Amino acid sequence: MTLRVVITGGGAIGPFGAGVGALVEAVATGRTATQRPGRGCAARLRDGVDAGPIRANVWRRLDRCSRMAVAAAREALEDARLRAPAGVPVARDQAAPALVFGTMSSGVETLRAFLATTFAEGPEGASPMLFPFTVPNSPASQCSILLGLRGPNLTISEMEASGLAAIATAAGLVRAGVCDVALAGGADEWVGEYDRAWARLRLTHRGDPAAFPGPFGRGRRGFVPGEGAYFVVVESLEGAARRGAPAWAEVAGEAMTHAPGPAHGWPAEPGAMADAIGLALSQARLRPEEIGYVAAAANGSRVLDAVEARALRQAFGRAARRVPVTSVKGAVGESGSASACAAVVAAGSIRDGFVPPVAGLLDPDPDLDLNLVLGEARRGPVRSVLIDALGTGGSCAAVVLSRADS
């Protein structure tokens, strides 16, 4: 018998502040967090990250990305009723949660600082306290150390698809019986070196933040970088019922594929992305017309938005013109964790009953031929959501969430 996998908790910290409630309210009302940190624009955290009950001397040692990850992971665990007080390991008689972490930037800023000091002052000048945080899996390790997670610990880097790939992987682990419970999502911080590289490659929106046309916009020229940490707790439906933990949504299907493409851009052909969508729908046993809305990967790139529209038309057929399509990236920007943000919002939309709009989108590109959600949220029951992600280099991921009582 195949296990049914459900989401029982969520956590978020990002440009709209800390907490899933703040994130969902902002996305549902069509707000955007885009601002100007320098010559370009980005969606960045406006405040610091609260340590909560973690001791100050421990918190000071963490790099910024690890702080975001720990804060969001702690909220998700507490929301799923899996947490003892922060800093106290999960009780030995509880399931040992696994952690699957997705990122495209963790460790980069710390590595830059470590190497800059090493080159300027020699090895003796570099702080040994920085070194453990120069690797991408550092936030996942710190989450396990500080939150008492004793299950499998994995870090996935699939560029912009990283967060959703982590959730798909975690759901697969629970479905296969490898672990009972898994914490999954991602975290990324804004990195100046990345921002300058993207600008040289002409991948980002460099004008006035107020002029960003949003994902799927007619005048789009590139994405707005974002940062944040977003997690969900996934576990078997039976396990959640035993614990008395209410389910936000069921992870009804997940799939990952790859489309060989340019190292610094998105593939131009939609086949692999359409395949991932089709596989996830097949596992969920849903027809395209049964999907309540699509949480798209679109970010304002001319290439990505266009290839995704083609992939949806290929996978959905005639239903592509009827199923509502949206994207959170007009609100929170683009990052490896933004696809995990889309999953958190999607689970919340099934639980609360709304379809979020594409923030900032006023003039949709008619050539894309999609049923785009504009303005504010469409209120009403949502029975299922398809979330898809496409990373530069060609990584594709798709996850279908459904109501747990379906």
Secondary structure, 3 states (H helix, E strand, C coil): CCCCEEEEEEEEEECCEECHHHHHHHHHCCCCCCECCCCCCEECCCCCCCCCCCCHHHHHHCCHHHHHHHHHHHHHHHHCCCCCCCCCCCCCCCCCCEEEEECCCCCHHHHHHHHHHHHHHCHHHCCCCCHHHCCCCHHHHHHHHHHCCCCCEEEECCHHHHHHHHHHHHHHHHHCCCCCEEEEEEEECCCHHHHHHHHHCCCECCCCHHHCCCCCECCCCCECEECEEEEEEEEEHHHHHHHCCCCCEEEEEEEEEECCCCCCCCCCCCHHHHHHHHHHHHHHCCCHHHCCEEECCCCCCHHHHHHHHHHHHHHHHHHHHCCEEECCHHHHCECCCHHHHHHHHHHHHHHHCEECCCCCCCCECHHHCCEECCCCCEECCCCEEEEEEECCCCEEEEEEEECCCC
